[in-house]
Amino acid sequence: MKIRVLGSAAGGGFPQWNCNCPNCDGLRKGTLNAKARTQSSIAASGDGTDWVLFNTSPDVLQQIQSFPGLTPGRALRDTGIAAIVLIDAQIDHTTGLYMLREHKQRHKLWCTAQVREDLTHGNPIMNLLEHYCGLDWRELPLGDSFSMDGIAGLRFEALPLISNAPPYSPHRDKPEPGDNVGVTLTDTASGKKVFYAPGLGQMEDHVWAAMQAADVVLVDGTLWTDDEMITLGASQKTSRAMGHMPQSGPDGMIEWMDKLPSTTRKILIHINNTNPILNEDSPQRAELTRHGIEVSFDGMDIEV
């Protein structure tokens, strides 16, 4: 199984266009040892030819151009994207669908019924795209292993997560199973597994079981502390209220990752522009290293 991290940042990317936090300001001025990042997305393949795109960020065109696997050039109009999976209906995970409207056939789009509802009513992307290439919707089953037509060598299992629906959703602050999911990807030849969950608000038993069974966990790295946004004056909400477990503190991501088997590869994704782990010289980044936790970056290749 091959996975390419197309975008590793949270919504807004890094630097965020209107943000002058120490991270964004330092990156622009060249005084911070950090890498710029686009908004969260990965691509996965079992054969290196046909790829599943997980989330379509507003930066999707830049991400496609940076990865030759998605631009194979076999015909006048061509793509390596054989299917698209949306793990939620957030703006930073769905806006890129607009940019993929020139496709010569309907995109195979996998998402839950809750996400489809949000994208046909609250933010009607799916309706609009019927005037262009259109979308062939496939319901993402929860808790059952399944394969995708056109994707060789991989099986998938989506798990409901306690997180939060988008601000425009009628489910906002009233979560329903299917608003947000994590996905286990399994290589059918080797049995190796990757668990992917860029938004993870709380550790549930079924999620913890999936993480323990995985060879690689690629999970929520949004904020370092629960009150990070409040302390900076950027928001009045805690990390957990926004649907993201912080890395530090009691019941934080570091504490949970320390309990994983020693053979598990641990990687953070969906990193907010304010998070001090973006600074490669920060004590927070050093702490992650001590715990054997990696920080994903755009262009990172993971082979399992």
BAPA-294451 format. One record per residue (C-alpha): x negated, y, z negated; residue in one letter; residue number from 1. Coordinates in steps of 0.001 Angstrom, whole numbers, plus 500000, padded with zeros to 6 digits. Each point is the difference from the previous one (the first is absolute). Layout:
N
NODE:X:Y:Z:A:NUM .
...
***
This chain:
304
NODE:500000:500000:500000:M:1 .
NODE:498770:503441:500945:K:2 .
NODE:501216:503196:498361:I:3 .
NODE:499090:503503:501036:R:4 .
NODE:500658:502892:497615:V:5 .
NODE:501270:502672:502381:L:6 .
NODE:500811:502534:497292:G:7 .
NODE:499135:499868:496307:S:8 .
NODE:501454:503227:498581:A:9 .
NODE:503369:500722:498436:A:10 .
NODE:502505:502385:501582:G:11 .
NODE:498364:503170:501270:G:12 .
NODE:496659:498313:500681:G:13 .
NODE:496667:501234:498729:F:14 .
NODE:499411:502872:500065:P:15 .
NODE:503661:500952:499853:Q:16 .
NODE:500721:502917:502311:W:17 .
NODE:501171:502418:497291:N:18 .
NODE:498106:498716:496965:C:19 .
NODE:497083:501697:498268:N:20 .
NODE:499518:497521:497182:C:21 .
NODE:496328:499315:499127:P:22 .
NODE:499939:497014:502362:N:23 .
NODE:501515:501680:503060:C:24 .
NODE:498065:503232:499467:D:25 .
NODE:496751:498105:499464:G:26 .
NODE:500444:497877:503119:L:27 .
NODE:500685:503041:502173:R:28 .
NODE:496950:501826:498617:K:29 .
NODE:497753:496956:500283:G:30 .
NODE:499213:500012:496274:T:31 .
NODE:501773:496701:499237:L:32 .
NODE:498611:496563:500816:N:33 .
NODE:503212:498604:501487:A:34 .
NODE:501544:498808:503266:K:35 .
NODE:503002:501582:501694:A:36 .
NODE:502966:497634:500176:R:37 .
NODE:503217:499714:501994:T:38 .
NODE:503324:498813:498607:Q:39 .
NODE:500483:496412:498898:S:40 .
NODE:500289:497238:502602:S:41 .
NODE:498397:496660:500837:I:42 .
NODE:499996:497635:502978:A:43 .
NODE:499763:496219:499635:A:44 .
NODE:499343:497205:502496:S:45 .
NODE:499554:496259:499941:G:46 .
NODE:498333:499790:503413:D:47 .
NODE:498343:503405:500465:G:48 .
NODE:502269:500758:502976:T:49 .
NODE:503551:500564:498771:D:50 .
NODE:500345:502310:497018:W:51 .
NODE:502681:500779:497436:V:52 .
NODE:500057:503678:499114:L:53 .
NODE:500966:500578:496372:F:54 .
NODE:501549:503459:499775:N:55 .
NODE:499848:502693:502664:T:56 .
NODE:498452:503068:498431:S:57 .
NODE:500139:503528:501438:P:58 .
NODE:496330:499379:500917:D:59 .
NODE:500747:496886:502054:V:60 .
NODE:498678:501365:503308:L:61 .
NODE:496651:500883:498438:Q:62 .
NODE:499922:496585:498311:Q:63 .
NODE:500722:498138:503251:I:64 .
NODE:497337:501943:501873:Q:65 .
NODE:497447:499096:497328:S:66 .
NODE:500615:496246:500257:F:67 .
NODE:499336:498281:503357:P:68 .
NODE:502012:496941:498947:G:69 .
NODE:503208:502000:500386:L:70 .
NODE:499047:501317:503456:T:71 .
NODE:499039:496845:501957:P:72 .
NODE:500494:501616:503425:G:73 .
NODE:501365:496892:501776:R:74 .
NODE:502536:501959:502049:A:75 .
NODE:500959:503558:500883:L:76 .
NODE:502152:500251:496863:R:77 .
NODE:498781:497648:497276:D:78 .
NODE:499619:499565:496254:T:79 .
NODE:498666:497442:497578:G:80 .
NODE:502939:500727:497660:I:81 .
NODE:502303:496974:500210:A:82 .
NODE:502184:500819:496978:A:83 .
NODE:500533:502739:497414:I:84 .
NODE:500810:499513:496305:V:85 .
NODE:501253:502830:497806:L:86 .
NODE:499489:499402:496295:I:87 .
NODE:502288:502934:499126:D:88 .
NODE:501709:502995:501622:A:89 .
NODE:497592:502683:498767:Q:90 .
NODE:499198:502846:502409:I:91 .
NODE:496278:499167:499960:D:92 .
NODE:500739:496390:501006:H:93 .
NODE:502595:500571:502737:T:94 .
NODE:499414:503293:501831:T:95 .
NODE:497545:498345:502372:G:96 .
NODE:502896:498137:501640:L:97 .
NODE:500716:503245:501858:Y:98 .
NODE:496482:499887:501437:M:99 .
NODE:500477:496467:501329:L:100 .
NODE:503109:500862:502040:R:101 .
NODE:498292:499546:503409:E:102 .
NODE:499837:496211:499614:H:103 .
NODE:501229:498190:503127:K:104 .
NODE:502211:497670:497951:Q:105 .
NODE:501777:499988:496676:R:106 .
NODE:497676:499792:496983:H:107 .
NODE:500551:497003:497744:K:108 .
NODE:500645:501695:496675:L:109 .
NODE:500182:498064:496736:W:110 .
NODE:501446:501703:496908:C:111 .
NODE:502618:499379:497333:T:112 .
NODE:503656:500949:500384:A:113 .
NODE:499466:502806:497459:Q:114 .
NODE:497189:501524:502069:V:115 .
NODE:502061:499643:503172:R:116 .
NODE:502875:501818:498282:E:117 .
NODE:497719:502894:499047:D:118 .
NODE:498612:500171:503545:L:119 .
NODE:503418:500060:501644:T:120 .
NODE:501723:502479:497659:H:121 .
NODE:497782:502070:497701:G:122 .
NODE:497140:500240:502519:N:123 .
NODE:501451:498610:503249:P:124 .
NODE:496798:499029:501803:I:125 .
NODE:501500:496746:501213:M:126 .
NODE:502935:501794:501635:N:127 .
NODE:497764:502536:501703:L:128 .
NODE:497660:497367:501424:L:129 .
NODE:502906:498401:501860:E:130 .
NODE:499544:502898:502434:H:131 .
NODE:496415:498797:500619:Y:132 .
NODE:498562:496491:499616:C:133 .
NODE:502395:498854:497297:G:134 .
NODE:499388:497669:497067:L:135 .
NODE:500782:496305:499744:D:136 .
NODE:500806:499747:496284:W:137 .
NODE:499191:496794:498135:R:138 .
NODE:501099:499782:496370:E:139 .
NODE:497071:499473:497662:L:140 .
NODE:501011:497087:497739:P:141 .
NODE:499114:500256:496328:L:142 .
NODE:498333:497101:498232:G:143 .
NODE:499839:497618:502962:D:144 .
NODE:496983:499213:502161:S:145 .
NODE:500532:500745:503693:F:146 .
NODE:498143:500328:503270:S:147 .
NODE:500309:502644:502714:M:148 .
NODE:500438:499168:503658:D:149 .
NODE:496955:501191:501917:G:150 .
NODE:497733:499863:496923:I:151 .
NODE:497869:496861:499902:A:152 .
NODE:498240:498638:496936:G:153 .
NODE:501773:502046:497316:L:154 .
NODE:502957:499570:497689:R:155 .
NODE:501546:502681:497823:F:156 .
NODE:501959:500305:496780:E:157 .
NODE:501531:503274:498851:A:158 .
NODE:500628:500634:496307:L:159 .
NODE:502211:502754:498544:P:160 .
NODE:498115:502566:497909:L:161 .
NODE:501117:502409:497324:I:162 .
NODE:498964:503316:501503:S:163 .
NODE:502184:502802:501378:N:164 .
NODE:501880:500759:503190:A:165 .
NODE:499272:503226:501953:P:166 .
NODE:501355:503310:498665:P:167 .
NODE:502599:500086:502800:Y:168 .
NODE:501292:496486:499240:S:169 .
NODE:503246:499357:498102:P:170 .
NODE:497956:497422:498063:H:171 .
NODE:497582:502632:498655:R:172 .
NODE:499502:499412:496278:D:173 .
NODE:502558:497163:500325:K:174 .
NODE:497777:497306:501503:P:175 .
NODE:501435:496981:501757:E:176 .
NODE:498104:496810:500912:P:177 .
NODE:498674:500658:503495:G:178 .
NODE:499345:503734:499669:D:179 .
NODE:496323:499115:499660:N:180 .
NODE:498206:496744:500625:V:181 .
NODE:496595:498418:499706:G:182 .
NODE:498956:497374:502525:V:183 .
NODE:497896:496861:499729:T:184 .
NODE:498234:499142:503265:L:185 .
NODE:498840:496394:500367:T:186 .
NODE:497535:498637:502537:D:187 .
NODE:501664:496761:501132:T:188 .
NODE:496695:498324:500880:A:189 .
NODE:498051:500710:496822:S:190 .
NODE:502816:500661:497520:G:191 .
NODE:498259:503213:498909:K:192 .
NODE:502298:502760:498749:K:193 .
NODE:500029:503792:499823:V:194 .
NODE:502503:501875:497836:F:195 .
NODE:500767:503517:501270:Y:196 .
NODE:501942:502536:497926:A:197 .
NODE:499136:503698:500524:P:198 .
NODE:502826:501047:497681:G:199 .
NODE:500219:498129:496697:L:200 .
NODE:501810:501618:497096:G:201 .
NODE:500076:497179:497507:Q:202 .
NODE:498470:496556:499587:M:203 .
NODE:502756:497397:500278:E:204 .
NODE:499591:496267:499502:D:205 .
NODE:500473:499099:503668:H:206 .
NODE:497579:502730:501086:V:207 .
NODE:497385:498873:497506:W:208 .
NODE:500381:496420:501216:A:209 .
NODE:499432:501153:503599:A:210 .
NODE:496898:501958:498993:M:211 .
NODE:498561:497042:498099:Q:212 .
NODE:500557:497715:502992:A:213 .
NODE:498325:502381:502460:A:214 .
NODE:496381:499922:501146:D:215 .
NODE:500176:503768:500615:V:216 .
NODE:502253:502549:498315:V:217 .
NODE:500424:503294:501856:L:218 .
NODE:502126:502056:497651:V:219 .
NODE:501130:503384:498757:D:220 .
NODE:497171:502421:499206:G:221 .
NODE:502017:503226:500070:T:222 .
NODE:499064:501693:496724:L:223 .
NODE:497340:499547:497328:W:224 .
NODE:502060:501119:496983:T:225 .
NODE:503733:500013:499393:D:226 .
NODE:500036:503786:499451:D:227 .
NODE:497537:500889:502786:E:228 .
NODE:502415:502105:502058:M:229 .
NODE:501400:501742:496920:I:230 .
NODE:496534:500885:498701:T:231 .
NODE:499043:501518:503359:L:232 .
NODE:503264:501917:500233:G:233 .
NODE:500921:498240:503235:A:234 .
NODE:503158:498279:498731:S:235 .
NODE:502129:499532:496913:Q:236 .
NODE:500212:496237:500493:K:237 .
NODE:497800:497277:498607:T:238 .
NODE:498392:497391:502203:S:239 .
NODE:502399:497310:498811:R:240 .
NODE:503038:502241:500565:A:241 .
NODE:498894:500325:503623:M:242 .
NODE:499776:496214:500291:G:243 .
NODE:496251:499511:499639:H:244 .
NODE:498077:498265:497223:M:245 .
NODE:496979:502114:498984:P:246 .
NODE:496614:498319:500044:Q:247 .
NODE:498910:500968:496477:S:248 .
NODE:501590:499670:496593:G:249 .
NODE:502080:497279:498348:P:250 .
NODE:501879:497797:502469:D:251 .
NODE:498139:501726:502848:G:252 .
NODE:498731:498380:503170:M:253 .
NODE:496459:499503:498686:I:254 .
NODE:501300:498129:496964:E:255 .
NODE:502025:497675:502215:W:256 .
NODE:497269:499469:502570:M:257 .
NODE:497600:498980:497250:D:258 .
NODE:502270:497001:499381:K:259 .
NODE:499752:498712:503569:L:260 .
NODE:497761:497020:500839:P:261 .
NODE:496336:500927:500433:S:262 .
NODE:500182:498914:503659:T:263 .
NODE:502734:502504:500883:T:264 .
NODE:498958:502953:502129:R:265 .
NODE:501616:503133:498553:K:266 .
NODE:500579:503069:502196:I:267 .
NODE:501976:503209:499442:L:268 .
NODE:501932:501736:502795:I:269 .
NODE:502468:502936:500255:H:270 .
NODE:497699:502359:498085:I:271 .
NODE:501340:503458:499236:N:272 .
NODE:497896:503044:500901:N:273 .
NODE:499781:500959:496306:T:274 .
NODE:498584:496671:498820:N:275 .
NODE:496422:500385:498687:P:276 .
NODE:499047:496558:501391:I:277 .
NODE:499742:501662:503421:L:278 .
NODE:496815:501654:498731:N:279 .
NODE:497434:497249:500442:E:280 .
NODE:497793:501591:497325:D:281 .
NODE:502743:500262:497366:S:282 .
NODE:500001:498091:496706:P:283 .
NODE:503416:498627:500957:Q:284 .
NODE:498554:498469:503168:R:285 .
NODE:497154:498523:497948:A:286 .
NODE:502526:498484:497627:E:287 .
NODE:501780:498269:502885:L:288 .
NODE:496666:498599:501172:T:289 .
NODE:499333:498593:496530:R:290 .
NODE:503335:498212:500184:H:291 .
NODE:499278:498619:503476:G:292 .
NODE:502706:502111:501653:I:293 .
NODE:499486:501460:503490:E:294 .
NODE:501488:503173:501461:V:295 .
NODE:501245:499558:503548:S:296 .
NODE:499093:502439:502749:F:297 .
NODE:501168:500625:503548:D:298 .
NODE:498400:497478:502331:G:299 .
NODE:499390:497399:497286:M:300 .
NODE:500091:496450:501381:D:301 .
NODE:501097:497105:497788:I:302 .
NODE:499559:496447:501224:E:303 .
NODE:501482:497176:497957:V:304 .
***
